Amino acid sequence: MDVLSCQKINECFMNSTSSQPNFFLYAIVILKKSISQKGKKVMKKVLLVVNPSSGGEQAKEFEQLAIAKLESVFDEVVVLHTKKAGDAKNFTREAATEGYHSVFVMGGDGTVNEGISGIAEQEHRPNFGFFPLGTVNDLARALGIPLEPEEAINHFSIESVKPLDIGKINDDYFMNVVAIGSIPESINDVDAEKKTKFGKLAYFMSGIKQLASTQSYSFHVEVDGKKEEIESSTLLIGLTNSVGGFETLLPNAKVDDGKLHLVYLKDSSLIDTLKTLPDLLKGVDESTKNLAYLTCEQLVVSLADEEELTTNVDGDEGDKLPVTIKVLPSHLQVYC
C-alpha cells in the first residue's frame, strides 16, 4: 500500500463519525486493491545488460521483448549496452552497490559470466537473471531455461527463484566449468567470428584438430587439502550437469549442491584419450578404468614441471596454472 493511500485512510478516520462510515469503506477498498495487486508488480529497480553482438546479433531483435516483460513486473527498468569486454561486469557491480533489486543480462556464456562476476563480491547481491543468446548456454540448460530467446523471455517469472552455487578461480568467478589441458587450451584460440558462424561446432572442430597432438601432463592436485599426483591430458571441474552443451556429462551435479565435480582422463596417449569418449558421452557419475570422478569443495592445481598451461573458464581463456578453485554454495539467487 502506498503512502498516499495510508494518508487518505488516516484522513477519513480522523473525520469519521458513527454516521459517516467513510473510513471503513475506503480502507476496505484500498486493502482489496492492495491484495489484488500482490505478486503482479515488484516496485523495485532492475538492470538489463545487453550484449549487442551476441547470438549472431540477435540481441537487437529481442531487446524490446525483454524490456516489455521486465516492465510488466518491475517498477523501473534500466538498459545498458556493452561495448567491450568487462562492461557487463562493471554495470552489474554498480547496480549492486546502488541497491538494485535484480540484474539481468542478455548474451552468451561470457556475458553471463561477467554479469555474475560483477555482483559476486558485493555485500548486497541482487537477484540474477539472464536471457541466453550464446553458443552453448550451459547454465540455461542446467536451470531448464528455454534456449530460444523469445521463449526464455516469456518463461521468466518473478516468483521462480532458486539458490545458485558459483565457483571462484583465483580472483575470478565462474558459473559452469573450468577445463585444464591441451584440448581446453586450444579452445581458447577460437575467435568470436567462428563462434558466431559455427556455434558450439567451432569448439568441437578446434578440439578435433588438437586431438592428434594432445599430450598428458603431470599435475599436482590438492583435493580438500589432500595431495594427489595425476597424469592426464584433461581435467574438468564442473558446477552443473551441462558441460559444453552436453547436458548429461555430469548427471549428479546440481546448481545448488555445494560441490565441485572433478573429472580427469586417465590417458597418456591418443588411444587412451579415445577410450574415454564413450564414458564421457554416456555421462560420468563414478570412476572407471578410463577416467576418474570425485566431488570436493576446493582444489589447488599446479604442474609438476615448469611448463605453462592456461585454463579455460566458462568457454573463455582464464589464468595460467597454478590455480585455486573453490565453490561458493548458494551464493546467488537466480531466476529460473
N, C-alpha and C positions, 0 to 999 in steps of 0.2 A: 504494500500500500504506500502511495507517495505522500510527501509532506503536505501538499495542498489538500488532499483528501482528509488527512488527520486534522488539519486546521479547521476544515469545514465541519467535521463531526464535532469538534470541540465547541465551535461557534453555535451549532444547533443545540448542543447540550446546555450551554450557558443561557440560551434564550428560550429553552423549552419550559412548558408548564404542564400541569396534569391534563389540560385540554388541548395541548399542542404536542402531539407525538412526533414532531419533525425529526428530532434527534434519532429516535429509534428507527424510523422509516429510512432515513438517509444512511444510517450505519449499516442496516441490513443490505441496502443496495450496493454500498461500497464493498462490503465484505463478500457478497456474492460475485461482484465483478473481479475482486482480487483472486478468489478461489478459481473462477472460470479461466483466468489468465495464467494460472500456475503451470509452469512447465512449458509454456509456449514461447517465452522470450526471456533470455538472460540479460538483465540490464547491466551489461559489462562490456569491456572493450576487447576486441580481438584483432590480431595482426595476421594478414595473409601475405606471405612472401612468395613471389612468382619468379621462377627462372624462365625467361622468355625463350631460351634456346633448348629447353628440354623437350624430349619426345618428338624430335623432328619439327620443333617449333609449334607443337600443338597447344602450348600454354595459352597463346593469344585466343585461340578458339574457345577454350573452356574457362577462361578467367571470369568472364561476366556471369556464367552459370554459378561459379563458386561464390562470387560476391553476393549474388541474389540469395543463395542458400544461407550464407552466413548472416546476411541482413535480416533474414526471417527469424533468426534465433538470438543474435546479439544486438545490443543497443548501438554500438559503433564499430564499423569495420575500417581498418586502416590497411591500405595496399601499398606494398613496396616491391620494386623490381630489382633483381640482381643484375649487375653489370660485369662483375669479376669474381674470382674465387675469394671466399671469405666474407662476402656481403651478407649471405643468409645467416651466418654465424653472428655477425655484428648486429644485424637487425633484430634477431630473436633475443640476443643478450640485452639489448637496450630495452626491448619490450618487457623483459623480466624485471629489470631494475625500475621500470616505470609502473610495475604492478598490474600489467595486463592479465586478464582472466585466462586467455588462451592464445596460442600462436599456431598458425597453420603454414605449411609450405606446399607449393605446387611445383614438382620437379622430379628428378631422378633420385637414385640412391645417394648420390653425392650431396644433393641439396638437402635431402632428409637428414643425412649425417651432420651437415653444417647446422641445420635448424636445432637438432638435439644438442649438439656441442655448445651452442650459444646459451642454452638455459641450464646445462648440466651442473655448472658450478655455482649457480645463483642460490641465494637463501630462499627467495620466492621463485618457485618454478611453475610457470603457467602450465595448464593442460596443453598437451601437444596433439596436433592432428596433421594429416597430410593427404594430398590427392596425388596418386602416383602417375608419373609421366616418364618413367625411366626405362632402361634397357632390361633390367632383371626384376626389380621391385620385390626383393625378398621379404622385407618387413611387411609389406601389404599382403603377401602370400601367407605369412605366418599368422597374421591377425584376421585373415578372412575378409579383407577389404577388396572389393572388385578391382580388377586390373584395368578395366575400361574407365577412362576419366569421368565421363558423364554418369556412369553407374556408381562410381565411387562418391561423387558429389551428392547424388540422390540418396545414397546409402547412409550418409552421415546423420547421426542422431546425437543431440546434446546429452542424452541420458546413457549412451553406450560408451562407458569409460572403464578401463582396466589398468592395473599396475603393469609397468614395463621395466624389466631389467635393462641396464645398459652396461657396456664394458668400457674400461679405461686402459689404454695402452700408453705407457709413459705419461705424457701430459695431455694426450688427446683421447677422444672418445669414439666408440663405435656402437652400432646397434644390431649388427648381424654377424660378421665373421672377420677374423684375422687369418690370412693364409701366408705361410712361410715356406720358401723353397724355390727351386729353379723355374718351375712352371708358373707359380704365382708371381714371381718376379718378372717373367716375360709378359704377363698380363698388364703390368704397369706401363708397358710401352704402347698399349692400344690407345690410339688418339680419339678425340671426341667425334671426328668426322666418321671414322669407321664404326663407332658405337651407334651413331645416328643411322648410318646406312644399313648395317648388318644386324643390329640388335645384339642379343647375347651370343649370336653366332660368331661375332667378332672375337669374343673371349675364347670360344671353342677353337677357332682357327689358329689363334695365337698359341694356345696350349698344344695343339697338334704339331705345330712347327717346332716347338721346343722339346716335344716328347722324345724325339730321336737322339737328342743330345743332353737329355736330362741327367743329372748327377745326384748322388747321395751326399749328405753332409753328416758330420759328427756333431750332434747337438748336446750341450749341457742344459738340462731342464730341471728346474725345481718345481715340484708339484705340491702346493700347500706346504712348502718347506722341506719336502723330501726330495733329495737329489737323485737324478737318473741320467744315464748316458743313452742317447737314442741315435741310431743310424737310420736315416730316412731321407727321401727326396722331398717330401712334402708333409707339413704339419697344418692342420686346420683347427682353429679354435672358434667354435660357433656358439651363438646365443639362442638361435631359433632353429626350427626344423628345416627351413628352406635355405639352401646354400647354392648360389649360382643358378637359381631358377629351378633347382631340383628339390621339390617340396618334401620328399621323404628321405633326404640324405641323413638327417638326424631325427628320427621319428620320436625319440623320447624328450627332445629339447622343447621346453615351453618358454614363452616370453617372460614368465614371472616365476621360474623355478629356482632362481638364485644361484645358478650353476654355469660354469664354463664347460663346454663339451669339447674335449680334445680327441681328435683322430689323427693318427700318423701312419704312413705307409711303411711296411716292413720290406723295403726294397733296396737293393744295391745294384740293380741292372735294369735294362729296359724290359726284359722278360718278367722280372719281379713286379715292375710297375704295372704292366698289362694284366697280371694276375689279380691285381687289386680291383680292377674295374667292375667285375660282377658284384663283388661285395659292396662297393660304393653305390652302384645303381639300385641294388635291392634295399638299401638303407642300412645304416650302421647303428646297432643297439647293443653290441657286445664285441669283444675282441675275437679275431680269427687268426689263422696262421698267416694271413696276408696283410693284416692291419691291426692296429690296437685302438681301443676306445676306453676313455675314462672321463669322469667328471671331477671338477675341483672348483675352488673359489679364487685361486691365484696361481699364476705361472710366471716363472722367470726363464727366458730362453736366450741362450748365447751359443756361439760357435766354439768348438774345441780348439780350432786353429785361428789364424789371423785373416782368414777370408772375410770378404764383405758380402752381406746378404740383406736385401731390402724387403721389408714386409709389404703385404697388400692388405689394406684396411677398407672394408666395405667397397671393394672394387677399385680403389684408388691407391696410389703409392703412399706408403707410410714410412715409419722410421727404419733405420738400419738396426740390425742386432748389435748389442743386446737390448731386449725389451722386457718390461714388467707389465703383465696383463692381469687385471682383476675384474670381478663382476661387482656392480653396484646394484644390489637387489631392490626391486620395486622402486626405482629412483624417480621415475616419472609416471604421470597418469596420461594414458594415450586414448584417443577416440578410436573406436574400432567397430 
